[in-house]
C-alpha cells in the first residue's frame, strides 16, 4: 500500500509564474538527472492496523529533474493547410529541480509472517489486495529461528542428515544470508542416489535445491529459470493448469507439493515430490558426452545448429527430443535407406535444418508436465516466414503443420507422427531438458523416404 504526494518542488529562481508559458520561459522536464535517492526511512509499529505485528515503513524519496526552456516547435501535416506549432520544454541539462515524495508501505515486523490463506476468499484477498490483507489480518505467525529449525518442524530428517554430512548444517542454521529451499520428502531422498554421494558432489547436489534470498510461491514466475547456490545449476519453475487439478507448479519437473511450508528468520521451505536432478552442462555438452547420441551430434554439427542448444538458461530454455543411435538405425532399417548419410548430404541442408528444428521446443517440458500438453510448438514454427499481403484473387495459403503431437499410450509417451516413444525421459541440462526417443521425428512437410531415394540414386 503506497501513499505518495508532492512535498516540495524547488526550481531555479526566476521561473515564469504566468499561467500561459511564453517562448524562452524556464520549465521543468520529466527527465531524471540521477537515480532515485532514499533520503530517510523509518519503521514503526502500526498502531492503526487491525492485525498484530504489522510495521509501518515510511520512506522519503528524492528525485532530481533537468531544467529546460520552452521552445517553439512547428510541424506540417497532409490534412492541414499550414503549420501547427506548440511550445515544448527542451532540456538545458541543468539539474536544479528537486521533488520529495513520501511513500508508506506496510510489512510484517521482523520475526513474524502472515498466516497462509485457508479459503478461496482469503486467497483472493491475499494475492490481489495484499496490502489490505496485511493491515487487516496482521502477521500472527512467529517465524522459526532458521531453515534447519523449519526442516525439523516438518520432519524432514533425511534432508537434515545430508546437510550435516556435507558440513552445511551450520550454514543454514546460523548464516545471516537468506535461502529458499526446495525440500524433497524423506522417502524420495531414501530412494535416490543422494545418500551415496560424498564431499563436493553431495554439496553440489544439495545446493542445487537452494536459491539465494526468500522467494515465496506467490512470487513464482512461470517459465523462469534461476541459478541455484550450486553454480551453473539452474532451478526451472513452470506452472500448468487443468480443470481437474487446477494450477500445478513444477520445479525441474518435480511437482510442488506444499508451497510456503515453513518460514524462518533466514529463509523459506517449499516441499517438492522428489529430488531435483540437475547439471551445469548445457544440452550440447550432454549430447556430446553421451555415446548413444553420436549420430544426432554429427548432424547438429553438419547443420551448424549446436549454438541453438547452447544458450544459457538466462536466455531461454529448450526441450530437445534426441534420437539415439539405435533410433537412427531402426529408422534407416524401416525405410530401407541410410538416414544419417542422406541428411548429411550438403544438397539436403535445408531439409536437415527443418528435420533437426522439429526436435527442438522452447521451454523445459519435463515428462511430468507433458500430460498437460496435446501438442508442442517446435522451432520449425519460429522459422516460417510471414506470408505476403493477401488479395481477393489469391489462392488460400497452405497450412504448415510445425507442431509436435504428444500422446500417452500403453507403451509410454508417444511424440510425433512416426510412433516414436520416449525411452529415457528427463535427462537434465543447465539450459533445458533432453528426452531420448526411439525413432527420429519427421516433420509432416518432409517426405524423407522420397528425398533419400533421390539421394541414393544420385550417388549410385
C-alpha positions in Angstrom: 0.0 0.0 0.0 1.7 3.3 -1.1 0.6 6.8 -0.3 2.5 9.4 -2.3 2.3 13.2 -2.6 4.5 16.1 -3.7 6.0 17.6 -0.6 8.4 20.1 -2.2 9.3 21.3 -5.7 12.3 23.7 -5.7 13.3 25.1 -9.1 15.6 27.8 -10.3 14.7 31.3 -9.1 13.0 33.3 -11.8 10.8 30.6 -13.2 7.9 32.2 -15.0 4.8 32.4 -12.8 2.3 33.2 -15.6 -0.4 30.7 -16.4 0.4 30.8 -20.2 4.1 29.9 -20.8 6.0 32.0 -23.4 8.8 31.0 -25.7 12.1 31.2 -23.7 10.5 30.8 -20.3 12.2 28.3 -18.0 10.5 25.0 -17.3 11.0 21.6 -15.6 11.3 18.5 -17.8 10.4 14.9 -16.8 14.0 13.7 -17.3 15.6 12.4 -14.1 19.1 13.6 -13.5 20.2 10.6 -11.4 18.9 7.5 -9.7 16.1 8.0 -7.2 17.6 8.5 -3.8 16.1 7.5 -0.4 17.0 10.3 2.0 15.1 9.0 5.0 13.3 5.8 6.1 11.6 4.8 9.4 10.0 1.6 10.6 7.5 1.8 13.4 4.7 -0.5 14.8 1.5 0.3 13.0 -1.0 1.4 15.7 -3.9 1.9 13.3 -3.7 -1.6 11.8 -6.3 -4.2 12.9 -3.9 -7.1 12.7 -1.0 -7.8 15.0 2.8 -7.4 14.4 2.4 -5.0 11.4 5.2 -2.4 10.8 4.7 0.9 9.0 7.6 1.6 6.7 7.9 5.3 5.7 10.4 6.5 3.1 11.2 10.0 1.8 12.3 9.7 -1.8 14.3 12.4 -3.6 14.1 12.9 -7.3 16.0 15.5 -9.3 14.9 16.7 -12.8 16.5 18.6 -15.6 15.6 22.2 -16.1 14.7 23.4 -19.5 13.2 26.3 -21.5 10.2 26.5 -23.8 10.9 26.3 -27.5 8.5 26.7 -30.4 8.2 23.5 -32.5 6.2 23.5 -35.7 5.1 20.6 -37.9 3.2 20.2 -41.2 0.6 17.6 -41.9 -1.1 16.4 -45.1 -4.5 17.0 -43.6 -3.8 20.6 -42.5 -3.0 23.5 -44.9 -0.5 25.3 -42.7 1.8 24.6 -39.8 0.8 23.5 -36.3 3.0 24.9 -33.6 3.3 24.3 -29.9 5.7 25.1 -27.1 7.9 22.2 -25.8 10.0 22.0 -22.7 13.6 21.4 -24.0 16.2 20.4 -21.5 19.2 22.6 -20.8 20.9 19.7 -18.9 20.8 21.6 -15.7 19.6 19.7 -12.6 18.1 22.2 -10.2 14.5 20.9 -9.9 14.0 18.6 -7.0 10.9 16.8 -5.6 10.5 14.9 -2.4 7.9 12.1 -2.3 6.7 10.2 0.7 5.8 6.5 0.4 4.2 4.4 3.1 4.5 0.6 3.0 3.1 -2.0 5.4 5.1 -5.2 6.2 5.4 -7.8 8.8 7.6 -6.8 11.7 10.9 -8.8 11.9 10.3 -12.3 13.2 6.6 -12.5 12.1 4.7 -13.5 9.0 1.2 -13.7 7.7 -0.8 -16.8 8.1 -1.4 -18.9 4.9 -4.9 -18.3 3.4 -7.3 -21.2 4.3 -10.1 -20.5 1.8 -10.7 -19.1 -1.7 -11.8 -15.7 -0.5 -8.8 -15.2 1.7 -6.6 -16.4 -1.2 -8.1 -13.8 -3.5 -7.5 -11.0 -0.9 -4.0 -12.4 -0.2 -2.9 -12.3 -3.8 -4.7 -9.3 -5.2 -5.3 -7.0 -2.2 -2.2 -7.9 -0.2 -1.9 -4.5 1.4 -5.4 -4.7 2.8 -4.9 -8.3 3.9 -1.8 -7.4 5.8 -3.2 -4.5 7.7 -6.5 -6.3 8.5 -5.3 -9.8 9.4 -1.8 -8.8 10.5 1.2 -11.2 11.0 0.3 -13.7 13.7 2.7 -16.4 12.7 6.1 -16.3 14.5 9.0 -17.4 12.3 11.3 -20.2 13.2 14.9 -19.3 14.0 16.4 -20.9 10.9 15.6 -23.1 7.9 17.1 -26.0 9.8 14.5 -25.5 12.5 11.9 -25.5 9.8 13.2 -28.8 8.4 13.0 -30.2 11.9 9.4 -29.0 12.4 8.4 -30.5 9.0 10.0 -33.8 10.0 12.5 -33.8 7.0 15.1 -35.7 8.9 16.8 -37.1 5.7 17.5 -33.6 4.4 19.0 -32.6 7.8 21.2 -35.7 7.8 22.6 -34.9 4.3 23.2 -31.3 5.3 25.2 -32.5 8.3 27.1 -35.0 6.2 28.0 -32.2 3.7 29.1 -29.8 6.5 26.3 -27.4 5.5 24.2 -27.5 8.7 25.9 -24.5 10.3 25.5 -22.5 7.1 21.7 -22.9 7.1 21.4 -22.6 10.9 23.5 -19.6 11.8 24.0 -17.7 8.5 22.8 -14.1 8.2 22.0 -14.8 4.5 18.5 -15.8 3.3 17.6 -19.0 1.5 14.8 -20.6 -0.5 14.9 -24.4 -0.1 13.0 -26.9 -2.2 13.0 -29.9 0.1 12.1 -33.4 -1.0 10.2 -35.9 1.3 12.2 -38.4 3.3 11.1 -41.3 1.2 12.2 -39.5 -2.0 15.7 -38.9 -0.6 16.0 -42.5 0.6 15.0 -43.8 -2.9 17.6 -41.5 -4.6 21.3 -41.6 -5.0 22.0 -38.7 -2.8 23.0 -40.8 0.2 25.7 -42.4 -2.0 27.4 -39.1 -2.7 30.2 -37.6 -0.6 32.2 -34.4 -0.5 31.8 -31.8 -3.2 29.4 -34.0 -5.2 27.0 -34.1 -2.3 27.4 -30.4 -1.5 26.6 -29.5 -5.2 23.6 -31.8 -5.3 22.1 -30.2 -2.1 22.9 -26.6 -3.1 21.1 -27.3 -6.4 17.9 -27.3 -4.3 18.5 -23.9 -2.8 18.1 -20.3 -4.1 19.6 -17.2 -2.6 17.1 -15.0 -1.0 13.5 -15.6 0.0 11.1 -16.5 -2.8 7.5 -17.0 -1.8 5.2 -19.1 -4.0 3.1 -16.0 -4.9 6.2 -14.5 -6.5 6.9 -17.5 -8.7 7.2 -16.5 -12.3 6.1 -19.2 -14.8 8.7 -20.5 -17.2 11.5 -18.8 -15.3 15.0 -20.1 -14.7 17.0 -19.1 -11.6 20.6 -20.1 -10.8 20.8 -22.1 -7.6 23.6 -21.9 -5.0 25.3 -24.7 -6.9 27.0 -22.5 -9.6 25.8 -23.3 -13.1 22.9 -25.4 -11.9 19.5 -23.8 -12.6 16.1 -24.2 -11.0 13.4 -24.2 -13.6 9.9 -23.1 -12.5 6.9 -24.0 -14.6 3.2 -23.6 -14.0 0.5 -25.7 -15.7 -3.3 -25.6 -15.5 -6.1 -28.1 -15.9 -9.8 -28.2 -14.9 -9.1 -31.3 -12.8 -6.0 -30.4 -10.9 -6.3 -26.6 -11.2 -2.8 -25.0 -11.1 0.2 -27.1 -10.6 3.8 -25.8 -10.2 6.8 -27.8 -11.2 10.4 -27.3 -10.1 12.7 -29.0 -12.6 9.8 -31.4 -13.4 9.2 -32.1 -9.7 5.7 -31.2 -8.5 5.4 -28.6 -5.8 3.5 -30.4 -3.0 3.3 -27.8 -0.3 4.4 -24.2 -1.2 5.5 -22.0 1.7 5.6 -25.0 4.0 7.6 -23.2 6.7 9.1 -19.7 7.0 12.2 -18.8 9.1 14.2 -15.8 10.0 16.7 -16.7 7.3 14.5 -18.3 4.6 11.6 -20.4 3.5 10.9 -24.1 2.7 8.8 -25.4 -0.2 8.1 -29.1 -0.2 8.5 -31.0 -3.5 7.7 -34.5 -4.5 11.2 -35.7 -5.5 14.9 -35.0 -5.6 16.0 -32.4 -8.2 18.3 -33.7 -10.8 20.5 -31.0 -12.3 23.8 -30.4 -14.0 26.0 -27.5 -15.1 26.4 -28.9 -18.6 24.4 -27.5 -21.4 22.3 -29.6 -23.8 25.1 -29.6 -26.3 27.7 -30.8 -23.8 25.3 -33.6 -22.6 24.8 -34.7 -26.2 28.5 -34.7 -27.0 29.4 -36.6 -23.8 26.8 -39.3 -24.3 28.0 -42.1 -26.7 24.4 -43.1 -27.7 23.8 -39.6 -29.2 26.8 -39.7 -31.6 24.7 -39.6 -34.8 22.4 -36.7 -33.7 25.6 -34.8 -32.6 27.1 -35.4 -36.0 24.0 -34.0 -37.7 23.9 -31.0 -35.4 27.5 -30.2 -36.4 26.7 -30.6 -40.1 23.8 -28.2 -39.8 25.7 -25.8 -37.5 22.8 -25.8 -35.1 24.6 -26.6 -31.9 24.5 -22.9 -31.0 20.7 -23.2 -30.8 21.1 -25.7 -28.0 23.9 -23.8 -26.2 22.1 -20.7 -25.0 22.4 -20.0 -21.3 19.4 -20.7 -19.1 19.1 -16.9 -18.6 18.2 -16.5 -22.4 15.6 -19.3 -22.8 15.2 -23.0 -22.1 14.9 -25.8 -24.6 13.4 -29.3 -24.7 15.3 -31.5 -27.1 13.9 -34.8 -28.3 17.1 -36.6 -29.1 17.0 -39.8 -31.2 19.6 -42.3 -30.1 22.0 -44.1 -32.5 19.7 -47.2 -32.2 16.7 -44.9 -33.2 18.5 -43.9 -36.4 19.4 -47.5 -37.1 15.8 -48.6 -36.6 14.5 -45.7 -38.8 17.0 -46.5 -41.6 16.0 -50.2 -41.5 12.3 -49.4 -41.7 12.8 -47.0 -44.6 15.5 -49.1 -46.3 17.8 -46.1 -46.5 20.8 -44.6 -44.6 19.1 -41.7 -42.8 22.3 -40.1 -41.5 24.2 -40.3 -44.8 21.1 -38.9 -46.6 20.5 -36.0 -44.2 24.2 -35.1 -44.1 24.3 -34.6 -47.9 25.1 -30.9 -48.5 22.3 -30.8 -51.1 19.8 -31.7 -48.3 20.9 -29.0 -45.9 17.6 -27.2 -45.8 15.8 -30.4 -45.1 18.3 -31.2 -42.4 17.7 -27.8 -40.8 13.9 -28.4 -40.7 14.4 -32.0 -39.5 16.6 -31.0 -36.5 14.5 -28.0 -35.5 11.4 -30.3 -35.4 13.2 -32.0 -32.4 13.5 -28.7 -30.5 10.8 -27.0 -28.4 11.3 -23.8 -26.4 10.7 -24.2 -22.7 11.7 -27.0 -20.3 8.9 -29.6 -20.7 9.7 -32.5 -18.3 7.8 -35.8 -18.6 5.6 -35.0 -15.6 4.4 -31.9 -17.4 3.7 -33.5 -20.8 0.4 -34.9 -19.6 -1.0 -31.3 -19.8 0.1 -30.9 -23.5 -1.5 -32.3 -26.6 1.0 -30.6 -28.9 4.2 -28.7 -28.7 5.3 -25.8 -30.8 8.7 -26.7 -32.4 11.5 -24.4 -33.6 10.2 -25.0 -37.1 7.3 -22.8 -36.3 9.6 -19.9 -35.4 11.2 -20.0 -38.8 8.1 -19.8 -41.0 8.3 -16.5 -43.0 5.3 -14.2 -42.8 3.0 -14.6 -45.9 2.7 -11.7 -48.3 -0.4 -9.4 -48.2 -3.4 -11.4 -49.4 -5.7 -10.2 -52.2 -9.1 -11.4 -53.2 -7.7 -13.3 -56.2 -5.1 -15.2 -54.2 -5.4 -18.9 -53.6 -5.8 -19.9 -49.9 -2.4 -20.2 -48.2 -1.3 -23.7 -47.2 -1.5 -24.7 -43.5 2.0 -25.6 -42.3 2.0 -28.1 -39.5 5.0 -27.4 -37.4 3.7 -28.7 -34.1 4.7 -32.0 -32.3 1.9 -34.2 -31.2 2.1 -35.7 -27.7 0.1 -38.8 -26.8 0.1 -41.1 -23.7 -0.1 -44.8 -24.7 0.3 -48.1 -23.1 3.9 -48.2 -24.4 4.7 -44.8 -22.9 4.7 -41.2 -24.1 4.5 -41.0 -27.9 5.7 -37.9 -29.7 5.4 -37.0 -33.4 3.8 -39.0 -36.2 6.3 -41.8 -36.5 5.3 -43.7 -33.4 8.4 -42.6 -31.5 8.4 -43.3 -27.8 10.4 -41.5 -25.1 12.8 -44.2 -24.0 14.7 -42.1 -21.4 13.0 -39.0 -20.0 14.2 -36.0 -18.1 17.9 -36.1 -18.9 18.9 -32.8 -17.1 20.8 -29.9 -18.7 21.5 -26.5 -17.4 19.5 -24.8 -20.1 16.7 -27.3 -20.5 15.9 -31.0 -20.6 16.5 -33.9 -23.0 14.3 -36.8 -23.8 15.8 -39.8 -25.7 13.3 -41.1 -28.3 13.1 -44.4 -30.0 12.7 -43.1 -33.6 13.7 -39.8 -35.4 10.8 -37.3 -35.6 9.9 -36.4 -39.1 8.1 -33.1 -39.9 4.8 -33.6 -41.9 6.2 -31.2 -44.5 9.1 -33.6 -45.4 8.9 -36.8 -47.5 12.1 -38.3 -46.1 11.7 -41.5 -47.9 11.4 -39.8 -51.3 14.2 -37.4 -50.5 16.6 -40.2 -49.5 15.7 -42.3 -52.5 16.8 -39.5 -54.8 20.0 -39.2 -52.7 20.7 -42.9 -53.2 20.1 -42.7 -57.0 22.3 -39.6 -57.3 25.2 -41.4 -55.6 24.9 -44.8 -57.3 
